[in-house]
């Protein structure tokens, strides 16, 4: 059992009513209930429907009483397959709203009901979408984004300033645009709010630097809010998927709908904050190039697992470069085990090993791909052939599904063919992913080693090599460097 909001609102067909009507049809209250309340009938991956199918497969069920065929699925093909699946297990299918007979007439009736059900679903979606856009154009906020600083007035379709949270928003902008000695930067603001035990919108006690940054970047606090900005079409199905999830995208700006909401931050202060953010990015870019760390991003502490980043520390009045696993950012999951190592010593140790490789061409040969570029013609042809076979399998399944619904044919044979084509398609896709990965890896390896060999030859000729060249070579060869507190170094090559 399930119920759509439109049915419940207009006709009163609640889940409770549907269950009672099914019990009346069965003539008993001694039943097992399978109820997927709150789940869309557009998808088969619903908890209680899966439980019902499992019980049918195991022979625990002999009769299923369903309110309506479209309660199994909004999609005609899915509903037909489930109905057929149950009947093949000798399960008697009874529908409260419209009896279904295993006859050509019954199949036609069921097909028409399913088609109408899908049409109604599409029309509901269309009306809801156009209705939301109309409300947005009229100046109403159609969806609560749970933005910090606002509460949502659902009845009037508008954001209302939450003064307690709005004061925190103003504090964040004030401290960022006019920092004090004690509170400086996004990380300083996050640490202060965490220390004061001020809850976030979700009631969490820890403020992350990134949360502060998102607030500083959010233009809605100036009173300008854009609706219809993000395209979330198809994302509802993500909760039923383990992978291949649909990502949210940003629509073209011409489709955005500007809505006026209560202002918390004036435009001048917001613009100044954006300029400071840009300056911070420029300063960070300059400082990283001036204070270059050869092993940045590829060193990891063997004891706590944190990546080790470059810092400057005072050592008897002299500033020296170090790598450390300490994480000072507010909300960091692992603060590290306070492991520090002199950057110059570690970089010399690692580069000596790489230099040995560069000075010995025979060692370089050990890392070259065995097949070189000979993979390209044959295996790329294989990739094209696999893609063509996958397209054919998809096309075949589509034609069989049409026959399954409309033609007077052996439905069992068609269904078996559909399953076989689906299995073939998955098998071909797996082969394609494996082959494409192999080709891409070989391309990357071949390109990397050609570049490395070129740098090596140039270095030997000029008897010098820049820090940038060193860093480039390291990233071509080294996957990760594991460093323990006792000084043991492990280099993992790509």
C-alpha positions, 0 to 999 in steps of 0.5 A: 500500500502507498498513497499519493498526496493528491489522492489523499487530499482530494479523495481521502484515500489514505493508507488506512482506508486502503488497508481497510478496503483490502481487509474487507475484500479478503474477508478477514483481518488476519493478514500481513500488511506490506505498506510503503507509506511516503515512498513514490510508486515511480520506483521499485526499490521500496522496502515493503514491496521488496519484502513482499517479493521476497516472501512470494519467492520463498513460498510464504504467500498464496494470495495478495490483495491490492487496492489497485494495480498502480499501487504496485508501480506507477510504471506500467511495465513494472506493474505488469512484471510484478503481477506476472512474477507473483502469478508464476509463483501460483499467487492469486492476485486480487484487486479491490479497484478493478478485477484483473483477468489473465486474458487478452482483454484483461491485459488490454484493460490493465495496459490502459489503466497503467498508461492512464496512471503514468499520464496522470503522474506526468500531469501532476508533475507538470502542474506542480512545476508550473504552479511552483514557478507561478508562485515564485514569479508572484514573489513567494518562496516555494521551498525552505532551504533552511538557511541560517538566519531565517525561519520559513513561513510556509503559509505565506511562502516567505522567509522571516528573520530569525533575530537570534541567528541573524545577530550571528550572521551580522557578527560573522560579517563584522568580524570578517570585515573588521577583525579584532586581535582575538578573532581573525579570519574564517577559522578564528570566527568558527573557533569562537562560535564553537567555544561559545557553544552557539548551535548551527542550523542543524543544532550541531555544536561545532562550527567548521571554517567552510560553514562560515565561508558559505555564509559569507558567500551567500547573497541572500542575506542582502535581501536578494534570493534566486529561485529556480536556480538549481536543476534537481530533476531526477534527484528524487530517485537518488535515495533508491540508488547506491551509485550513478546518482544524478547530480544537481546542476545550475540552470542558465541565469536567464531562468533564475527567478529573483525574489525579494526577502528580508535583508540581514546584511547591507549590500556594501558590507557584503561586497566588501566581504567578497573583495576580502575573500578574493584577496585572501585567495590571491594572498594564499596563491602567492604565499604557496608559490613563495614557500614551496613545499616539494612534497605537498599533498603526498606525505601522510603520517603512518601513526594517525593517518593525517596528511602532512602539510607545510608550516613555518616554525620558529627555531631559536629565532630562525623560521624553518619549514616543517611538515606536520600532521596537526590540523588546527581548522575548527571541526577537524575530525582528527587533530593529528599526533603532533608529528613534525619533520624538517621539510628540507631533510625529508625533501632531500631524502626523497629526492635522493631516491628519485635522483638515483632513478633519474641517473640510472636509465635502466631503472626507469625502464622497469616502470615503463608500460610493457605494451607501450602504445601498441594498445591503441588501435586494437583496444580502441576498436574493441571499445567502439565495438562494445559501445555498439553492442550495448546500444543494440542491447538497449534497443532490443530491450525497448522493442521487447518491452513494447511487445510485452505490453501490446502484442498477443505473444508468449509473455514468459518468453519475452520476459526471459529475453528481456532479462537475458538482454539486461544481463548481457548489457551489464556484462558488456558495460563491465567489460567496457569500464575495465577496457577504458580504464586499462587504456586510460591508465596506459595513456597516462603512464606512457605520457608521464614517462615520456615527459619524465624521460624528456626532463631527465635528458634536459637535466643531464644536459644542463646539469640543473633542475628547477623546483617546479620540475622536481615537483612535476617529476614527483607527481608523475612517479610517487603516489604517496609517502608514508612517514612514521614518528621513528623516521621510517620512510615508505615511498609508494610509486604509481 
